[in-house]
């Protein structure tokens, strides 16, 4: 079995440990052989430490081993901490034994020190090596904290975490852009969202959330779309759009606070020390107000249509922070969104925006079966395909509302990254299926 | 927008609130019209309350509305709490206003009170109605706590939560039982596990975990297999099998403690008040020892083979709690498991068992590229199909180990349910693709 047991991470060492023997494991970041003395920078996931090997002290044999190491070799080092004012952090480690746990082979596809920058596509091809850079890994350490904070907040608000199926028999919101799966002898699809399931579950759990991957055969190749993406979905009985918007804005604020508090180092690595915790409530613009703003910027968008990207960019220039767009034209939103009672051409839907980026969308749902069937037909969908879903409206379906926010888009806002591929470990798009 | 705002859940009411007006929302559980007085049991997700409507007090009109309600109608009730020693909990609510938010249509496919039991298949066909029963919903409230406790424990142990792709280009462990996906113009598959990704990520994160759905075209129809299932996956650099077994057994103990502490009510609903928090370390049996035990029970299993179900059942009868089976024959385990240095016909793999149920499997992984290529060939796999994965072993792959535990199987052990379909909201198997 295993010979080496790490006693410390590099960030647990210090000059006060002068004379103490430690075992470190990690990777060779840099190696500098001056003939009589060899310096190695050893890196683990929490930091780096200088290993100093004077030939006279460590002996010929060990010196040979150390000076023969290459960048990105995986090694274990047994050595003694020595306080040394001129070394980084005021100390160094004098090695007694070094074992190569695994070699690297050259040339490496990208420079793991980041000194030689590489294109994103090249980085993604060697993603796990790319992730050895602290400023890349920091994105995902922050994501870990975001997920923790999201679940903490939603659990406190009474939401129950659920898992709904990703292999589904029918298309949720029409058949567009679904990935077909051969399911034994049947045709099935990959879920684009948990929409219908989460709505149904309000009948028993009242409040549910799910964080899971979804799939969309996205034909357009943009910097903010992927064909596989993680969504945070929420649905709550006995609420309407305004209630769940309030949950959403408080959640965003909670997440930003948690990241500021627990990810200082990571934010600094990304140059985001000044990340601002947003104030609530977020501004609410109606669709009509947003349309007017967009038109005043010279974009001739007809009423009832979604905003094209250039119009969104103009809107984002005027509204750089978080804001909601509410009261969308009913025809522009999915069948399950509740039309307004007073003006049925508008509906109780909202989008959460950050600048020009759409982060989340949601709304009050229809809980009346007849109205739902009518809306399905109006959108050219066949109610027979929704038989199982519609049946659940015979069981006393409560009024309910909810939303979904894309995890990666939220991560773009927090990290300031402009391409969604930066904030996803192994992105999937029309052209990328590996690694 | 919405008219009713719930002021209290049913479990927040009590006789001490005598005279206070409240708004409740929920479902009609029972209705009993005695002519001059009508009793309704109103249910929400946290309990029930008796609504008492004397005709003389509430008036003819409201009496008509209340006595006309049907089971499982979704309603809002505005009323006044009245202390009343003979009512359940010592109080009742005298209604002032009742609104039907949504009706139920009869006959309901199953009895939501559970008084008329139904077969599991019938229940699963009407799953969201089935979930209105407290003892069914309790399973998933416990699951919420299990997930919370798992993430809490792993985060404290330094593991970073990650999401790896579910659409993959190549088969992870051979091509058996994969679901094919049409990915634009390419052929792809649904991931059976995050195995290769999580191993690769130890190169940068050192310690990662993922909780996500996976997919396996399981031909056999058993009470413990599904074709879509959630796995908890863990992988750690600079560890071996024994290290991660220790993480796993402590995790199990932490989860059981958390469930005992936070889910008393739910355990009681399931008749599991006496759930025992297991002691660690769990017993370790080698494969050879387990084989001997099985043979002593009359099962003639040849050395090197996995245990067939009847042999496992015999083993489980002797070992009813948690235990590990270690030191498996190398040929019986996947290519990435590290053979023992001293006896390469055995490998550093383990299974975590509970009685006869396999809960988890894991082991030390190979981190040497040449050995990995040899093992791929020995298992009849083509290294060329693993090109992207193998490349990462050129970047200084650390020694690493890990495991995966099936969430639903863990839930079976905690809840005592014998069929995995009981502990999954919407199970998927060869014959079930809806709801």
Interface residues (C-beta under 8 A of the other chain):
Chain A: X1 X2 X4 X6 X25 X27 X28 X44 X45 X72 X73 X74 X76 X101 X102 X103 X104 X105 X108 X112 X126 X128 X129 X131 X132 X137 X140 X141 X143 X144 X147 X148 X151 X155 X160 X161 X162 X163 X164 X165 X166 X167 X168 X169 X179 X180 X181 X182 X183 X184 X186 X188 X190 X197 X200 X201 X203 X204 X205 X206 X212 X213 X215 X217 X227 X228 X230 X237 X238 X239 X240 X241 X242 X243 X348 X364 X367 X368 X388 X389 X391 X392 X393 X394 X395 X396 X397 X398 X399 X407 X424 X425 X426 X428 X430 X433 X434 X435
Chain B: X1 X2 X4 X6 X25 X27 X28 X44 X45 X72 X73 X74 X76 X101 X102 X103 X104 X105 X108 X112 X126 X128 X129 X131 X132 X137 X140 X141 X143 X144 X147 X148 X151 X155 X160 X161 X162 X163 X164 X165 X166 X167 X168 X169 X179 X180 X181 X182 X183 X184 X186 X188 X190 X197 X200 X201 X203 X204 X205 X206 X212 X213 X215 X217 X227 X228 X230 X237 X238 X239 X240 X241 X242 X243 X348 X364 X367 X368 X388 X389 X391 X392 X393 X394 X395 X396 X397 X398 X399 X407 X424 X425 X426 X428 X430 X433 X434 X435
